[in-house]
Amino acid sequence: MTETEATKQTKAGEKPGPGRYICVDCGREIRLDKVDEDLVRCPTCACETYNCFPMTHIRPDIKTVEDVAHPPERKKYKK
């Protein structure tokens, strides 16, 4: 798999979810922290296309954007 095949892209106006988004034209990084936050045009060059680096999670039970917004309850372990 090449680097370009592994890189996903998204456009301004979409709600891609939390993560880092790098402008394909100038390289400016935009960070989104909220699930329902819109990705805006690049403030530097007005480009609308970004390479996606979505937030990764340590918890294996968080698999979708919906899980991020409403995380499953953690299991209670006996001591």
N, CA, C and O of each residue as an XYZ file, in Angstrom:
316
protein
N       0.843     -1.178      0.000
C       0.000      0.000      0.000
C       0.892      1.246      0.000
O       1.791      1.360      0.832
N       0.653      2.163     -0.911
C       1.459      3.385     -0.964
C       0.890      4.421     -0.011
O      -0.214      4.260      0.510
N       1.650      5.484      0.214
C       1.215      6.552      1.117
C      -0.067      7.213      0.620
O      -0.943      7.539      1.422
N      -0.188      7.415     -0.693
C      -1.396      8.055     -1.236
C      -2.618      7.167     -1.093
O      -3.722      7.670     -0.886
N      -2.446      5.859     -1.200
C      -3.576      4.954     -1.019
C      -4.055      4.948      0.424
O      -5.245      4.766      0.682
N      -3.137      5.145      1.367
C      -3.485      5.114      2.773
C      -4.103      6.424      3.248
O      -4.786      6.437      4.273
N      -3.884      7.523      2.535
C      -4.371      8.829      2.946
C      -5.791      9.064      2.440
O      -6.068      8.961      1.245
N      -6.682      9.380      3.377
C      -8.047      9.730      3.001
C      -8.134     11.237      2.886
O      -7.379     11.970      3.525
N      -9.064     11.688      2.064
C      -9.264     13.132      1.916
C     -10.710     13.485      2.233
O     -11.617     12.665      2.089
N     -10.902     14.723      2.666
C     -12.234     15.251      2.931
C     -12.292     16.691      2.451
O     -11.257     17.312      2.210
N     -13.491     17.217      2.312
C     -13.677     18.574      1.779
C     -14.267     19.496      2.832
O     -14.929     19.044      3.765
N     -14.025     20.779      2.677
C     -14.615     21.796      3.547
C     -16.132     21.686      3.466
O     -16.686     21.370      2.413
N     -16.793     21.948      4.581
C     -18.242     21.861      4.651
C     -18.724     20.534      5.201
O     -19.888     20.414      5.584
N     -17.852     19.530      5.250
C     -18.215     18.231      5.805
C     -17.974     18.237      7.317
O     -17.280     19.108      7.841
N     -18.548     17.266      8.002
C     -18.335     17.075      9.436
C     -17.586     15.752      9.604
O     -18.193     14.732      9.932
N     -16.271     15.765      9.381
C     -15.511     14.510      9.382
C     -15.227     13.929     10.760
O     -14.776     12.788     10.860
N     -15.480     14.681     11.819
C     -15.229     14.193     13.170
C     -13.890     14.668     13.699
O     -13.123     15.314     12.985
N     -13.615     14.344     14.957
C     -12.377     14.806     15.588
C     -11.134     14.275     14.879
O     -11.102     13.142     14.398
N     -10.110     15.129     14.829
C      -8.843     14.710     14.242
C      -8.070     15.878     13.675
O      -8.420     17.040     13.886
N      -6.998     15.550     12.941
C      -6.154     16.555     12.284
C      -6.445     16.510     10.796
O      -6.608     15.437     10.214
N      -6.508     17.674     10.194
C      -6.777     17.791      8.760
C      -5.739     18.733      8.175
O      -5.607     19.873      8.620
N      -4.998     18.253      7.169
C      -3.893     19.003      6.576
C      -4.297     19.451      5.178
O      -4.673     18.628      4.344
N      -4.219     20.769      4.920
C      -4.550     21.333      3.604
C      -3.629     20.736      2.546
O      -2.413     20.686      2.732
N      -4.211     20.281      1.432
C      -3.395     19.664      0.379
C      -2.577     20.687     -0.399
O      -1.583     20.324     -1.028
N      -2.980     21.975     -0.371
C      -2.245     23.004     -1.109
C      -1.101     23.620     -0.315
O       0.027     23.687     -0.803
N      -1.384     24.074      0.918
C      -0.343     24.814      1.654
C       0.190     24.083      2.884
O       1.191     24.505      3.463
N      -0.464     22.989      3.293
C       0.024     22.213      4.431
C      -0.439     22.701      5.793
O      -0.008     22.169      6.816
N      -1.316     23.713      5.824
C      -1.805     24.204      7.113
C      -2.636     23.115      7.797
O      -3.416     22.413      7.154
N      -2.452     22.994      9.097
C      -3.176     21.982      9.864
C      -4.379     22.608     10.560
O      -4.276     23.663     11.185
N      -5.521     21.934     10.437
C      -6.734     22.314     11.156
C      -7.042     21.157     12.092
O      -6.975     19.997     11.685
N      -7.376     21.456     13.334
C      -7.754     20.412     14.296
C      -9.215     20.581     14.660
O      -9.669     21.686     14.960
N      -9.942     19.486     14.632
C     -11.327     19.477     15.060
C     -11.420     18.629     16.322
O     -10.863     17.534     16.394
N     -12.133     19.153     17.314
C     -12.268     18.436     18.577
C     -13.660     17.847     18.770
O     -13.843     16.923     19.562
N     -14.644     18.382     18.044
C     -16.031     17.957     18.244
C     -16.517     17.137     17.058
O     -16.071     17.336     15.928
N     -17.434     16.217     17.323
C     -17.987     15.346     16.293
C     -18.789     16.140     15.273
O     -18.732     15.846     14.078
N     -19.538     17.146     15.729
C     -20.435     17.879     14.836
C     -19.848     19.192     14.309
O     -20.586     20.042     13.811
N     -18.532     19.362     14.415
C     -17.859     20.579     13.962
C     -17.617     20.516     12.450
O     -17.134     19.506     11.936
N     -17.958     21.613     11.734
C     -17.737     21.688     10.286
C     -16.272     21.959      9.980
O     -15.612     22.721     10.687
N     -15.769     21.335      8.929
C     -14.434     21.633      8.430
C     -14.559     22.846      7.517
O     -15.348     22.833      6.573
N     -13.790     23.886      7.790
C     -13.876     25.137      7.029
C     -12.825     25.173      5.926
O     -11.888     24.374      5.926
N     -12.985     26.098      4.990
C     -11.928     26.313      3.986
C     -10.649     26.700      4.703
O     -10.683     27.261      5.798
N      -9.539     26.402      4.088
C      -8.246     26.731      4.671
C      -8.148     28.245      4.868
O      -8.334     29.000      3.914
N      -7.861     28.699      6.091
C      -7.745     30.135      6.348
C      -6.557     30.785      5.640
O      -6.542     32.004      5.464
N      -5.572     30.001      5.233
C      -4.389     30.542      4.574
C      -4.571     30.691      3.065
O      -4.245     31.736      2.502
N      -5.100     29.635      2.397
C      -5.140     29.660      0.928
C      -6.534     29.413      0.339
O      -6.683     29.393     -0.883
N      -7.560     29.224      1.184
C      -8.953     29.006      0.770
C      -9.176     27.678      0.054
O     -10.213     27.488     -0.580
N      -8.228     26.767      0.146
C      -8.395     25.422     -0.424
C      -9.523     24.710      0.333
O      -9.773     24.996      1.504
N     -10.187     23.793     -0.342
C     -11.292     23.068      0.289
C     -11.006     21.587      0.500
O     -11.885     20.856      0.956
N      -9.809     21.130      0.181
C      -9.496     19.705      0.292
C      -8.404     19.488      1.336
O      -7.394     20.190      1.359
N      -8.633     18.497      2.200
C      -7.699     18.187      3.281
C      -7.383     16.700      3.289
O      -8.223     15.871      2.939
N      -6.155     16.372      3.695
C      -5.807     14.994      4.019
C      -6.260     14.756      5.450
O      -6.059     15.606      6.317
N      -6.871     13.601      5.703
C      -7.449     13.284      7.012
C      -6.506     12.459      7.864
O      -5.885     11.506      7.394
N      -6.414     12.837      9.104
C      -5.713     12.066     10.116
C      -6.651     11.988     11.311
O      -6.468     12.698     12.300
N      -7.675     11.107     11.216
C      -8.678     11.062     12.277
C      -8.075     10.684     13.620
O      -7.033     10.032     13.695
N      -8.748     11.106     14.666
C      -8.316     10.806     16.015
C      -8.380      9.302     16.230
O      -9.354      8.647     15.859
N      -7.341      8.774     16.827
C      -7.347      7.354     17.147
C      -7.665      7.199     18.628
O      -7.477      8.125     19.416
N      -8.131      6.059     18.982
C      -8.582      5.851     20.346
C      -7.903      4.634     20.941
O      -7.638      3.648     20.254
N      -7.629      4.722     22.216
C      -7.033      3.612     22.927
C      -8.106      2.571     23.241
O      -7.851      1.368     23.180
N      -9.306      3.042     23.577
C     -10.389      2.127     23.942
C     -10.860      1.335     22.723
O     -11.233      1.934     21.714
N     -10.851      0.025     22.794
C     -11.279     -0.776     21.649
C     -12.788     -0.718     21.392
O     -13.241     -1.088     20.309
N     -13.574     -0.256     22.382
C     -15.020     -0.200     22.193
C     -15.480      1.084     21.509
O     -16.675      1.239     21.256
N     -14.575      2.005     21.203
C     -14.910      3.226     20.476
C     -14.505      3.002     19.028
O     -13.320      3.001     18.695
N     -15.512      2.812     18.165
C     -15.221      2.473     16.777
C     -15.850      3.424     15.775
O     -15.420      3.471     14.622
N     -16.862      4.187     16.187
C     -17.552      5.075     15.253
C     -17.575      6.489     15.803
O     -17.281      6.720     16.976
N     -17.928      7.429     14.944
C     -18.062      8.826     15.364
C     -19.145      8.938     16.436
O     -19.013      9.722     17.376
N     -20.202      8.162     16.295
C     -21.281      8.167     17.291
C     -20.770      7.703     18.651
O     -21.193      8.232     19.680
N     -19.867      6.725     18.672
C     -19.275      6.272     19.932
C     -18.469      7.379     20.599
O     -18.417      7.453     21.826
N     -17.842      8.235     19.805
C     -17.075      9.350     20.358
C     -18.015     10.330     21.042
O     -17.720     10.822     22.131
N     -19.153     10.615     20.401
C     -20.123     11.552     20.964
C     -20.799     10.975     22.204
O     -21.072     11.699     23.162
N     -21.066      9.668     22.183
C     -21.746      9.002     23.296
C     -21.000      7.703     23.602
O     -21.424      6.622     23.193
N     -19.879      7.823     24.332
C     -19.050      6.638     24.565
C     -19.807      5.555     25.332
O     -20.596      5.857     26.227
N     -19.564      4.296     24.979
C     -20.167      3.204     25.728
C     -19.692      3.244     27.183
O     -18.580      3.684     27.475
N     -20.552      2.780     28.080
C     -20.187      2.762     29.489
C     -19.043      1.787     29.700
O     -19.026      0.702     29.120
N     -18.102      2.172     30.520
C     -16.976      1.277     30.813
C     -17.459      0.141     31.712
O     -18.329      0.319     32.565
N     -16.875     -1.015     31.495
C     -17.196     -2.161     32.332
C     -16.622     -1.927     33.728
O     -15.542     -1.355     33.883
N     -17.350     -2.370     34.722
C     -16.865     -2.237     36.101
C     -16.159     -3.521     36.478
O     -16.711     -4.613     36.347
N     -14.944     -3.376     36.943
C     -14.134     -4.525     37.319
C     -14.139     -4.685     38.833
O     -14.122     -3.707     39.580
N     -14.163     -5.925     39.262
C     -14.080     -6.204     40.699
C     -12.631     -6.123     41.136
O     -11.723     -6.541     40.418
N     -12.432     -5.585     42.311
C     -11.068     -5.469     42.842
C     -10.698     -6.670     43.649
O      -9.586     -6.744     44.173
